[in-house]
């Protein structure tokens, strides 16, 4: 999905020689982990760095990004989404590389009118190419309390989790010609912005600005990941849990993801024959649960 470029940052070339530093940021301070990227006072870090609030009004949204870049890891964030009439709004939590030909792994939360469910939009980009959308409704109210949203990214697969329940797996199928994000370091990004031209019921329901400002809440960011250092310095922290490096789904995980996809999936690009009249993408012939 398109993202607004409020700050239009200019990024320099990434150093050719990098080093990976194994890090774990266990519910670290947002002051230490994140930079506000746009929205000025609409983005606020409070409670000694433990809480971060993004707001949206008719003039601007707001957003933040991680100070660090990562190449593989597990990334957890607790979110509480915009309550009540959130139509037209999009709240995000995603990974993205910088520059053209980007890699990206997306959680996007598409608001709705009061009483109607949020749509959870997921996508994976590799070298600037996406078109791997899956969408879901939820089995709980994401505005009533905080829930943990997780992106697990290793060289074999990407797994999307909510409260440790797997939602989606995107496997590495490079062997059959499917690009997979594995070489470009990515930062963690989050934003709250207006997308009422497409976000809610295909753009039919617009943002009600009389309800502004809209606010989404973030806390407890955890990154158990390879931090990429452009200055070639590296060290390894011992005794960190690095199960994410090879993590997949066990039998219980496969049962959970089947439950989610059978009951709550509302769109899967692998079933969209009208979109791909010349044949579905090649990875769609493989199991989506392994």
N, C-alpha and C positions, 0 to 999 in steps of 0.2 A: 504494500500500500504506500502511496506517496506520503512523504513527511514534509512539513513546512520547514523552510530554511530561514529561521528568524535571525540568526546571528551571522550566517554566511562566513564561517571561520575559514581562515587560510592556513592550511597545514603544510608544513615543510616535508621534505622527503624523509622517509623513515630510514634510519641507519641500516646499512647493509649487514653489519655484524650486530647481532642481538644476543642476549642471554636470557634464559628463563629462570625465574626465581619462584620457587614454590612458596605460596603465601596462603594464609588463611586469615580473613578479616571477620572474626566472629562478633557480629552485632557491633561493629566498630562505629565510631562517631562519623556522622555525615560530614562534619567539618574536615575530618581527615581523609575521607574516602571520595568525596564528590565535589564538583564545581558547578555552581549555577550557571547555565548557559544562556538563558533568555528569560524575560518576564520581570526583571527587576524585583520590586517588593512583592510580586505575586508568588515568588518562591521563597519559602521561609524555613530555616532550620531552627528548631526550638528544643527545649528540654535538654540543654547541654549537648546538643548534637545527636540525640537519640531519635528525634522525630523530624520528618521533612514534609512540608505541605506545599502542593502545587495548586494554583488557582487560575481560573480563566474568566475573563470578562469580555465585553464587546470590542475591546481595544487590543488585547493580546492574551496569549496563553503563557505557559511557563515550562521550564525544563531544567534538567541537570544531567551531568555525565560523570563517569568515574575519572579520577585523576590518573588511574593506571590503565594500561592495555594488557590484554590476556590472550594467550594461545592455549585454549582448552581449559576446562574446569567445570565446577558446579557453582551456580549463581542463584542465591535465594533472596527474595525480597518479600516482606509482608506489605500488603496493600489493603486499603479500604477505599472503595470506589465512590464516585460522585453519587449522592443519594437522590431519591425522588425523581423529578423530571430531568434526566440527563441527556435527553435527545439531542443529537448533533455533536456531542462531545466525544472525544477519543482520549483515553488514558493509555499510556504505553509503558512497557518494561521490555527492553530488548538489547541485543548485542549488535554492534556494527563496526566494520572497519572504516577507514577514512579514505577519501578520494574516490576516483572513478573505479568502476569494476568492483564495487564493494561486495563484501560478504555481510550477511545480516541474518539474525535469528530473532523472530518477532513474537511477542505477546502484545496484542492490541485489544482494548476493551471498549467496545462500541456501545455508547449509551442508548437509552430508549426512553419513551414517554412513561410517566408514572404508572406502575402496575404491570409493565411489560418487561421481559427479561433482557439483561445484557447479552450481547453476542461476544464471545471470546474468539478473536481472529488470530490464527497462527500462520506463519509463513517462513520459508527458508530461502535466502538468496545466496548464490555462489557466483562470483565474478560478474555481479550486476544483474544476474538472471534469477527471477523469482518464479511466480506462477505455481507455487506449491501450497496453495491455501487449504486449510481445514478450519472449519468454524464449529463452535459448540455453544450450547446454553449450559447453565450451571445447575447443580443440585442443591444450591443454597443461595441466600441473598448476599452478594458480595459487597453490599453497602452497609450491612448491619454490624459487621465486625471485621477485624483483620484476618486475612488468609494468606498463606505462604505460596507464592508462585516461584517456580524453579525452572531454570534452563540448565540441563546437563549436556555438555558438549565435549566429546572425545573424538578420537580419530576414526572410530567405527560407527558412531551414531550420535544423534541428537534426541534427547528425551525431554518433553515438556511435562511438568508435574504441577498439580495443585494440591496442597496439603499432603504431599508424598503419594498422591494417587496419580499414576501416569495417564496422561491425556492423549499423547501422540508420540510416535517414534518416527524419525526420519533417518534411515540407514544410509551408510556410505555405499553407493553402488557405482563407484568410479570404474569398476571392472567392466560394467556394461555401458559406459559412456555418460553417466550422470554426474555432473559437477557436484563437488562436496566442499564446504568451507573448511579448509585445514591448514592454510599457509599464511593467511593474513591475520595479524593480531587485531583484536576487537576491544572496544570500550563498552561499558555498560551505560545505557541511556534510559531516561524516562522523561515523559512530557505529558502535558494536558493541553489540548488544543481543539479548535473548532473545525469540524469537517462535515457541516450539515449539508454539503452538496452530495454526499454519498453515504455517510456513516449509519444513519438510522432509516431503515426501511427503504434503502436505495435512494436516499435523499428526499423522500416524500415528506418526512417530518423534520422541521427546522428547529434550530436552537431557540428557546424562549429566553430572550435576554432579560426579561423581567425577573427571572430566577437567579440571575448572576449576582455575585460571583459563584462559580462552581468550584468545588474543592475536592481534591483527592489526597489521601494520606499515605505516607510511606514510613516504614520503620524496619529495623533488624535486617539490614543488608549483610549478607554473608557471601564471601567469595573464597572458595577453596579451589585454587586455580594456579596455573602457570602465569606469573606476572612477567611480561616482557620488558626488558631493560635496554634502552638504546645505548647506554654507556658501557655495555659489555660486562658490568659487574654482576656477579651472581653468587648466591649462597643457597643452601638448602636447609629448611627447617626440619628437624627430625621429628618423628612420631606423629606427623600429620596424617590424617585419614585421606588416602589417595585412591580410594575405591572407585572414584569416578573415572579413573583412567581406562578401565576396562568394563565399566558397569553396563549391564543390559537389563533385560526383564527376565525374572525367574517365572515359575509357573503361576505364583500368586499375582505377580505383576501383569502377566498376560491376561489373567482372569479379570483383573480390575480394569485394564484398558479396553477389553471387550465390553464390559459393562458400560463404561463411559461412552464408547463409540456407538454401541447399539441403542442407548437410551437418550444421549444428549448431543450427538453429532448432527449438525444441520446442513453442513456443506462439506464435500470432499472432492477436490479437483480430480481425483482418480475415478469418480463416477460421472463426470461431466462430459458426456459424449457430444453434446451440442457444441461445447467449447473446443473440443479436439476431434473434429469430424474425420480427420485422416488417421486417427488412432490415438489412444491414450498414451501418455508418457511411459517410457519403457519400464520405469521403476514400479508402475502401478500393477504389473504382473507379479510382483513379489509380495510376500507376506508383509503387512504393515505392523505386525505385532512382535516380530522377533528382534 
